[in-house]
Amino acid sequence: METLKLKDGRVVDLREMGALDRLRLFKAAGPDLSRNDAWLSMAFVACAAAAIDGVPLPFPVNEQQVEALVGRLGDASLDEISAKLDTRVEPLDLCQLGN
């Protein structure tokens, strides 16, 4: 797990987003949002946050929890987290393996 100190002073622990985490994110998004690349990209960044200031963040299990996490982190923090994440693997690549 990697730690990131945000410009607003908060400390965020980042989780490695593996295949199971991506699958859980698709389930939380539901059938419509799991086809929305823009929504999934932002949700992927937010769900990489495992803790804020040492307080664990449970992995969201539905759309409302994802949105609450996005709101809690805010634009600037999401930008900082996104810049820190390894961007070599996009969240949707697993869906395109057979293509």
MDAnalysis code that builds the backbone (N, CA, C; Angstrom):
import MDAnalysis as mda
import numpy as np

u = mda.Universe.empty(297, n_residues=99, atom_resindex=np.repeat(np.arange(99), 3), trajectory=True)
u.add_TopologyAttr("name", ["N", "CA", "C"] * 99)
u.add_TopologyAttr("resid", np.arange(1, 100))
u.add_TopologyAttr("resname", ["MET", "GLU", "THR", "LEU", "LYS", "LEU", "LYS", "ASP", "GLY", "ARG", "VAL", "VAL", "ASP", "LEU", "ARG", "GLU", "MET", "GLY", "ALA", "LEU", "ASP", "ARG", "LEU", "ARG", "LEU", "PHE", "LYS", "ALA", "ALA", "GLY", "PRO", "ASP", "LEU", "SER", "ARG", "ASN", "ASP", "ALA", "TRP", "LEU", "SER", "MET", "ALA", "PHE", "VAL", "ALA", "CYS", "ALA", "ALA", "ALA", "ALA", "ILE", "ASP", "GLY", "VAL", "PRO", "LEU", "PRO", "PHE", "PRO", "VAL", "ASN", "GLU", "GLN", "GLN", "VAL", "GLU", "ALA", "LEU", "VAL", "GLY", "ARG", "LEU", "GLY", "ASP", "ALA", "SER", "LEU", "ASP", "GLU", "ILE", "SER", "ALA", "LYS", "LEU", "ASP", "THR", "ARG", "VAL", "GLU", "PRO", "LEU", "ASP", "LEU", "CYS", "GLN", "LEU", "GLY", "ASN"])
u.atoms.positions = np.array([
    [0.853, -1.179, 0.000],
    [0.000, 0.000, 0.000],
    [0.896, 1.238, 0.000],
    [0.518, 2.205, -0.804],
    [1.281, 3.436, -0.927],
    [0.536, 4.564, -0.217],
    [1.284, 5.490, 0.361],
    [0.698, 6.624, 1.059],
    [0.957, 7.896, 0.268],
    [-0.060, 8.738, 0.204],
    [0.029, 9.999, -0.530],
    [-0.414, 11.130, 0.381],
    [0.455, 12.131, 0.568],
    [0.067, 13.320, 1.334],
    [-0.512, 14.329, 0.342],
    [-1.769, 14.681, 0.563],
    [-2.464, 15.599, -0.339],
    [-2.132, 17.049, 0.010],
    [-2.336, 17.919, -0.953],
    [-2.049, 19.345, -0.739],
    [-2.910, 19.953, 0.358],
    [-4.096, 19.358, 0.606],
    [-4.967, 19.879, 1.662],
    [-4.575, 19.371, 3.051],
    [-3.481, 18.582, 3.125],
    [-2.980, 18.100, 4.403],
    [-3.408, 16.693, 4.771],
    [-4.426, 16.172, 4.106],
    [-4.857, 14.806, 4.399],
    [-3.838, 13.801, 3.863],
    [-3.814, 12.652, 4.503],
    [-2.958, 11.551, 4.068],
    [-3.868, 10.419, 3.611],
    [-3.655, 9.967, 2.375],
    [-4.484, 8.912, 1.792],
    [-3.616, 7.685, 1.538],
    [-4.069, 6.539, 2.035],
    [-3.440, 5.267, 1.704],
    [-4.106, 4.744, 0.445],
    [-3.288, 4.367, -0.537],
    [-3.809, 3.878, -1.806],
    [-3.686, 2.375, -1.890],
    [-4.754, 1.716, -2.345],
    [-4.725, 0.266, -2.529],
    [-4.378, -0.047, -3.977],
    [-3.765, -1.195, -4.179],
    [-3.566, -1.717, -5.523],
    [-4.910, -2.230, -5.997],
    [-5.372, -1.734, -7.127],
    [-6.670, -2.153, -7.662],
    [-6.468, -3.364, -8.562],
    [-6.750, -4.539, -8.029],
    [-6.610, -5.779, -8.775],
    [-7.885, -6.159, -9.501],
    [-7.853, -7.315, -10.105],
    [-8.994, -7.796, -10.890],
    [-10.259, -7.914, -10.034],
    [-10.131, -8.409, -8.810],
    [-11.299, -8.551, -7.945],
    [-11.889, -7.186, -7.592],
    [-11.030, -6.198, -7.354],
    [-11.518, -4.848, -7.064],
    [-12.260, -4.272, -8.266],
    [-11.745, -4.499, -9.459],
    [-12.422, -4.018, -10.671],
    [-13.783, -4.690, -10.825],
    [-13.815, -5.982, -10.558],
    [-15.076, -6.721, -10.643],
    [-16.086, -6.166, -9.641],
    [-15.639, -5.893, -8.433],
    [-16.520, -5.320, -7.415],
    [-16.996, -3.926, -7.809],
    [-16.131, -3.168, -8.470],
    [-16.534, -1.838, -8.927],
    [-17.609, -1.942, -10.006],
    [-17.459, -2.886, -10.936],
    [-18.493, -3.093, -11.952],
    [-19.828, -3.457, -11.298],
    [-19.765, -4.311, -10.282],
    [-20.984, -4.712, -9.571],
    [-21.616, -3.513, -8.862],
    [-20.787, -2.688, -8.214],
    [-21.299, -1.500, -7.522],
    [-21.900, -0.511, -8.514],
    [-21.316, -0.410, -9.691],
    [-21.795, 0.527, -10.709],
    [-23.137, 0.105, -11.288],
    [-23.369, -1.184, -11.365],
    [-24.599, -1.670, -11.965],
    [-24.469, -1.753, -13.482],
    [-25.487, -2.298, -14.137],
    [-25.386, -2.574, -15.571],
    [-25.226, -1.338, -16.455],
    [-25.834, -0.235, -16.101],
    [-25.743, 0.958, -16.946],
    [-24.424, 1.702, -16.749],
    [-24.084, 2.004, -15.507],
    [-22.867, 2.768, -15.249],
    [-21.598, 1.977, -15.549],
    [-21.662, 0.655, -15.530],
    [-20.462, -0.128, -15.826],
    [-20.089, -0.045, -17.304],
    [-20.953, 0.575, -18.112],
    [-20.632, 0.832, -19.524],
    [-20.264, 2.301, -19.752],
    [-20.249, 3.088, -18.696],
    [-19.949, 4.517, -18.786],
    [-18.473, 4.731, -18.412],
    [-17.631, 4.884, -19.422],
    [-16.185, 4.986, -19.202],
    [-15.799, 6.166, -18.311],
    [-16.448, 7.311, -18.502],
    [-16.109, 8.492, -17.705],
    [-16.430, 8.258, -16.229],
    [-17.605, 7.701, -15.951],
    [-17.994, 7.423, -14.561],
    [-17.043, 6.411, -13.939],
    [-16.760, 5.338, -14.682],
    [-15.877, 4.296, -14.153],
    [-14.469, 4.810, -13.892],
    [-13.979, 5.673, -14.741],
    [-12.624, 6.206, -14.541],
    [-12.530, 6.990, -13.236],
    [-13.524, 7.844, -12.985],
    [-13.508, 8.611, -11.746],
    [-13.736, 7.698, -10.541],
    [-14.633, 6.738, -10.679],
    [-14.891, 5.789, -9.590],
    [-13.653, 4.967, -9.285],
    [-12.923, 4.559, -10.322],
    [-11.696, 3.780, -10.147],
    [-10.680, 4.550, -9.310],
    [-10.515, 5.827, -9.619],
    [-9.578, 6.662, -8.866],
    [-10.028, 6.774, -7.411],
    [-11.300, 7.044, -7.190],
    [-11.815, 7.187, -5.824],
    [-11.666, 5.890, -5.038],
    [-11.965, 4.766, -5.677],
    [-11.914, 3.479, -4.982],
    [-10.490, 3.032, -4.663],
    [-9.509, 3.682, -5.257],
    [-8.118, 3.379, -4.924],
    [-7.761, 3.891, -3.532],
    [-8.563, 4.805, -2.997],
    [-8.330, 5.317, -1.647],
    [-8.781, 4.273, -0.626],
    [-7.834, 3.772, 0.144],
    [-8.122, 2.736, 1.135],
    [-8.326, 3.313, 2.537],
    [-7.746, 4.491, 2.784],
    [-7.883, 5.137, 4.100],
    [-7.566, 6.617, 3.944],
    [-8.203, 7.425, 4.785],
    [-7.897, 8.853, 4.868],
    [-7.494, 9.141, 6.304],
    [-6.296, 9.696, 6.457],
    [-5.757, 10.017, 7.793],
    [-5.822, 8.821, 8.736],
    [-5.529, 7.638, 8.202],
    [-5.488, 6.426, 9.008],
    [-6.831, 5.770, 9.256],
    [-7.918, 6.388, 8.807],
    [-9.258, 5.815, 8.993],
    [-9.602, 5.008, 7.734],
    [-9.775, 3.692, 7.889],
    [-10.050, 2.847, 6.720],
    [-11.339, 3.234, 6.003],
    [-11.300, 3.110, 4.689],
    [-12.476, 3.338, 3.854],
    [-12.919, 1.996, 3.290],
    [-14.112, 1.551, 3.631],
    [-14.572, 0.281, 3.051],
    [-14.782, 0.446, 1.548],
    [-14.555, -0.626, 0.803],
    [-14.755, -0.573, -0.641],
    [-16.247, -0.384, -0.908],
    [-16.623, 0.592, -1.740],
    [-18.041, 0.849, -2.007],
    [-18.736, -0.355, -2.635],
    [-19.997, -0.552, -2.271],
    [-20.751, -1.685, -2.816],
    [-21.927, -1.256, -3.691],
    [-22.134, 0.065, -3.824],
    [-23.210, 0.537, -4.704],
    [-22.878, 1.936, -5.215],
    [-23.686, 2.406, -6.152],
    [-23.462, 3.698, -6.790],
    [-23.417, 4.837, -5.775],
    [-24.314, 4.825, -4.802],
    [-24.373, 5.896, -3.813],
    [-23.090, 5.963, -2.982],
    [-22.541, 4.814, -2.623],
    [-21.303, 4.807, -1.844],
    [-20.117, 5.299, -2.673],
    [-20.092, 4.954, -3.954],
    [-19.036, 5.466, -4.833],
    [-19.136, 6.989, -4.900],
    [-20.350, 7.498, -5.113],
    [-20.546, 8.939, -5.212],
    [-20.202, 9.648, -3.903],
    [-20.509, 9.040, -2.768],
    [-20.162, 9.624, -1.473],
    [-18.638, 9.705, -1.319],
    [-17.941, 8.683, -1.779],
    [-16.484, 8.675, -1.702],
    [-15.892, 9.751, -2.616],
    [-16.428, 9.873, -3.825],
    [-15.977, 10.925, -4.746],
    [-16.191, 12.293, -4.106],
    [-17.353, 12.501, -3.503],
    [-17.647, 13.766, -2.844],
    [-16.733, 14.037, -1.663],
    [-16.433, 13.013, -0.914],
    [-15.558, 13.170, 0.257],
    [-14.140, 13.545, -0.159],
    [-13.669, 12.954, -1.244],
    [-12.311, 13.238, -1.709],
    [-12.233, 14.604, -2.390],
    [-13.189, 14.923, -3.235],
    [-13.205, 16.209, -3.925],
    [-12.309, 16.223, -5.156],
    [-12.514, 17.235, -5.976],
    [-11.823, 17.355, -7.257],
    [-10.306, 17.357, -7.136],
    [-9.773, 18.228, -6.301],
    [-8.318, 18.367, -6.200],
    [-7.668, 17.072, -5.720],
    [-8.273, 16.429, -4.734],
    [-7.707, 15.175, -4.219],
    [-7.780, 14.067, -5.256],
    [-8.887, 14.002, -5.992],
    [-8.997, 13.000, -7.054],
    [-7.940, 13.222, -8.122],
    [-7.669, 14.479, -8.451],
    [-6.619, 14.786, -9.417],
    [-5.253, 14.324, -8.914],
    [-4.979, 14.566, -7.633],
    [-3.696, 14.155, -7.053],
    [-3.560, 12.638, -7.021],
    [-4.640, 11.949, -6.646],
    [-4.621, 10.489, -6.606],
    [-4.441, 9.936, -8.014],
    [-5.157, 10.499, -8.958],
    [-5.068, 10.047, -10.343],
    [-3.643, 10.175, -10.870],
    [-2.994, 11.286, -10.557],
    [-1.623, 11.503, -11.006],
    [-0.665, 10.489, -10.396],
    [-0.981, 10.025, -9.196],
    [-0.114, 9.082, -8.493],
    [-0.299, 7.638, -8.961],
    [-1.506, 7.304, -9.420],
    [-1.801, 5.927, -9.803],
    [-1.021, 5.514, -11.041],
    [-0.748, 4.269, -11.117],
    [-0.093, 3.705, -12.298],
    [-1.126, 3.669, -13.420],
    [-0.907, 4.416, -14.464],
    [-1.884, 4.532, -15.542],
    [-1.614, 3.563, -16.697],
    [-0.690, 2.636, -16.535],
    [-0.408, 1.684, -17.614],
    [-1.561, 0.726, -17.844],
    [-2.373, 0.459, -16.831],
    [-3.499, -0.456, -16.969],
    [-4.777, 0.325, -16.697],
    [-5.595, 0.455, -17.703],
    [-6.879, 1.144, -17.552],
    [-7.889, 0.196, -16.906],
    [-8.888, 0.725, -16.180],
    [-9.848, -0.138, -15.489],
    [-10.661, -1.024, -16.410],
    [-10.803, -0.682, -17.684],
    [-11.630, -1.468, -18.582],
    [-10.846, -2.479, -19.396],
    [-9.528, -2.499, -19.299],
    [-8.715, -3.415, -20.093],
    [-9.092, -4.868, -19.878],
    [-9.500, -5.240, -18.690],
    [-9.857, -6.623, -18.407],
    [-11.059, -7.081, -19.233],
    [-11.916, -6.152, -19.614],
    [-13.090, -6.485, -20.407],
    [-12.732, -6.707, -21.864],
    [-11.559, -6.254, -22.271],
    [-11.193, -6.296, -23.672],
    [-10.106, -7.326, -23.957],
    [-9.818, -8.217, -23.029],
    [-8.753, -9.188, -23.199],
    [-8.936, -10.094, -24.414],
    [-10.150, -10.488, -24.689],
    [-10.388, -11.416, -25.790],
    [-10.543, -10.749, -27.143],
    [-10.527, -9.424, -27.186],
    [-10.771, -8.705, -28.455],
    [-9.491, -8.457, -29.217],
])
